[in-house]
Amino acid sequence: MASNLSHSAPFGEALLEVQGLSKQYIRGALWQRPVPVIAATEVNFEISPGETLGLVGASGSGKSTVARCVARLEKPDSGRVWFDGGDIAGLSARELLPIRSSIQMIFQDATTAMNPRFSAAEVIQEPLRIEGRSRCEQRDIAETLMKEVALSRDWLNRSVMEFSGGQRQRLALARALTLRPKLLILDEALSGLDLSVQAQIANLLLDLQEIHSLTYFLISHDLALVARMADTLAVMSKGRIVETGVTQQILGDPKREETKSLLAAAREAESRFALSAGASP
């Protein structure tokens, strides 16, 4: 079957352009009537090279479903996912192989993507080994990436289980960078970390974006993080994107009630945290 990666339709300067993406699931046990659950409906957005799009929304709004469809961990029911000049939405597993290295995804719990019996070196080097790189080259790249994500090269032989949560996220980032991706999808990648660790890794991501000309698709419920990192913002509600635009403009002057509700909830959470932090033990 011929690859769909080449096309003659007009294409803008966006690295990623999602058009009319829809996805639904069928829910129900064997003894129950199947019920369709709509996760995403007619989703449209684009990301220019070297920029960051933040996708925010309440829990269950469909953010992670969109991310997984963009990464082609799941196949959209309909719509197009233009990436780097071609539509990848309908490609087969074999046709996707040449672009897998160009799109990498980091999840909230980095441990789930790592073999707990692996050392840090083995985690980083695995994609390179699959590519057929020499052992010497694998080691050199692993050492370079450990330095780039602010982990000591002396820790290469440590088990991944000896690393803290924040260190494992750095390790996951190093692994994602081994094949020099163009698009990095961060699906709640900083959630669950201490605020100080979040800030450190956010700064690291910004530095790496500049060094490697990376494009980020940032999925998060943390509006403070999105405000810091995202150039543009898309707000999702009940499977649809309801508001898009420049991040600071949307956060400063939201037009849709869904966006106003998210901002109100974020401010309430910040107030509760401030009161808790200031309370006497």
N, C-alpha and C positions, 0 to 999 in steps of 0.2 A: 504493500500500500504506500502510495506517495505521501511524503510528509506535508503537513499543512503549515509548516513554518514560513514558507515564502508566500507572499500574496501581492496582488497588484493594486489593491484598494488604497486610497489615500491614507497616509498615516502621519500623525503629528509628531511632535518632538518628545512626547511622553515615553518613559521607559516602560511603564505599566498603564494600560487603559482598560478598565472594566466597563462593559456595556451590557445592560439588561440581564445581569447575572441573577438567576433564581435557583433555589434549592429547597426541596421539601423531603421530609422523612416519613416513614410509616411507623407508627407506634401502636403497640398492642401485643398482649401475650397470645399464645397459641389458641386459647379458648375464648379470646375476645375478638370483637370486630376490629379490623385494622382502621386506624384513624390517621389521616394525613396531617402532619405538623409542618406548617410553612416556616422555614428558618430564614429565607432571604427572598425578596421579591423585587425584581427590576432594579438591581443595585448598579449604580453608575458612579465612577470616580476615575481619576488619573493621578499619576505621580511622575514628576519630571526627574531626570537624572540628577543625582546628588542631593535631592530634597527628602524631606520626611513628611509623610501624611499620617496624622493621628486619627484613628477610628475609635470613637467613644460611644457609650450607650449603657443602659441598665443591663443587669445580668439577664441573659436569655434573649437579648435583642437581636442576636444573629451575628455578632462580631467575629467570633471564632469560626463559625461556619464559612463566612466570606474568606477569612484568612486561609483556611484549609482548601478552599476551592481555588484560590489564587496560587497556592503552592502545589496544587493538583494532588494533594493527599486524598481529596475527594473530587468527583466529577460533577460539575454543575448540571442541573437538569436542562437549563437553557441559558443563552447569553454567550458573550465572547470575553475572553481574557487575552488581550493583546499584550504580549511581552517581547520587548526587544525586536519588534518588527514582525511578529507572527502571532496567530491565534492558537493558543495552547489548550483551549477549553475542551476540545474534542479529541485531542491526541491520545493514542494508545500508549500503554506502558513502554513499549519498545521505542515509539517515536519521542517519548519524553526523555529518554536517557541522555541525549546530547545537551539538554538544558538543565538537568537536575542540579548540576554544580553551580549554575548561575542564580538559582533561587534557594536560599537556605532559611530555615525556620528555627527559632529558639523559643521554647515553651517556659511556662512558669516553674516547673520542677525539672531542672536539668538532669537530675539523676535518672529519670525515666528513659533518657536517650543514651545512657552510658551503661556499659557492662560493668557491674560492681566489682568484677574480678580484674578489670583492666587497671593498669597504671595510667598516670596522666599522659605519658608519652604514647601509650597504645591508643588512648582515646583520640588524641590529635592526629596520630599517624595513620589511623585506620583508613580514612578516605584516600590517602596517598598510596597506601599499600594496595588498595583495590585498583588504583590507577596504574600500578606497576612501577612506581618510583623506586629508585635504589634506596637501600637502608641508610646510606650516608646522607642522601638528599632528604629522606624522611626526618632524620634526626636534626639536620640543620634547620629545616623549616619549623619543626616543633620547638626548637630552642628560640628561634626568632619570634615565633608567635607567643610563647610564654612571656617573653620580655615585653611584647606589644600590649598584652593584657595585664601587665604588672604582676606576674607570678614569677617566682624565682626558678631559674633553670635547674637549681639543685633539687627541685621537687618533681622532676620529670618521672622519677622511678617510684614515687609514692602512689599508693592505691587511691583511687578517686574517692573512696569512702573516708579518707583521712582529711579531705578538704571540707571547709565550712560551706554553707549554702551559697554565700556570696562568691567564694572561690570557685565553686562548681559552675556558677553562671559565667565566670570569667573563662573557665576551661571550656564550657560549651561555646562561648564566643570564639575562642581560639580554634576549636574544631571547625566551626562554621566558616572561618576565614581561610582554611587550608586550600580550598579550591578557588579562591578569589571570586566570590559571588558578586553579582551586580545588584541584587535585591536581597535585603535581609528583613525577614518578617519576625517581629518581636511580639509574640502573643502573651501578654501579661508577664513578660519575662522578668520584670523587677518586682512583681507582687510577692508579698510574703517576706521580703527582706527588710531589715532595719532601715530606717530613714537615712541614716548616715551612709550605709552601704549602697542604698539606692542612688544617692547623690554621687557617690564615687563612680559607680558603674555608668550612670547617665553621662558624667563628664568623659569617661573612657569611650563611650559610644560616639560622642560628639567628636572627640579627637580622632578616632578610627575612621569616622565618616569623612573627615577632611583628608586624612592620609591616603585612604584607599578609594576615594570618590564613591562611597557607598550610597545607595538609596535605601531608605528605611520605610517600612510599613509598620507603624506602631499601633498595636491594639492594647488599649488600657482603659481602666475605669478611673485612673488617677489623673484628674484634670490639671493638677499642679505639674506633674511630670510631662503631660502633653503640652502644656503651655511653654515649658522650658525647651522641649525638643522639636516640636512639630512646626513646620512652616505653614501647612494647611491642615484643616480639620474637617472631618465628616462626622456628623451625629447620626446614630442609628437608633431606630425605635420600631419594635414589632416587625423586624425583618426588612425595613425600608430605611434608606438614608433620607433624612428629613431636612438637613441643613448642611451646607458646605461653604467653605470660604477660607480666607486668611485667618489663622488661629486667633491672633490677638483681637481681630475685629469681631469674630463670633463670640469669644469669651467676654469681650467688653460690651457688646451690644447684641445679645441673642435675639433672634426674631421669632423662633418657634417655642411653643410652650414646653416641648420635650427638652429642649436645651436649657430653658430657664429652670426646669425642675432638676436637671442634673447639677446645675450650678448651685442651686439652693441646697441640695443634698450634700454636695461637696463642702459648702461653707458650714453646714450644720456639723458634719463629721470633724472638720477642722476645729470648730468651737469645742466640741466634746473632748477632742484630743488635748487641746490647750488647757481645758479645765482639769482633766485627769492628770496631765503632766505637772500642773501647778498645785495639785492637792497634796496635803501632807500624808506620808505613809502611816 
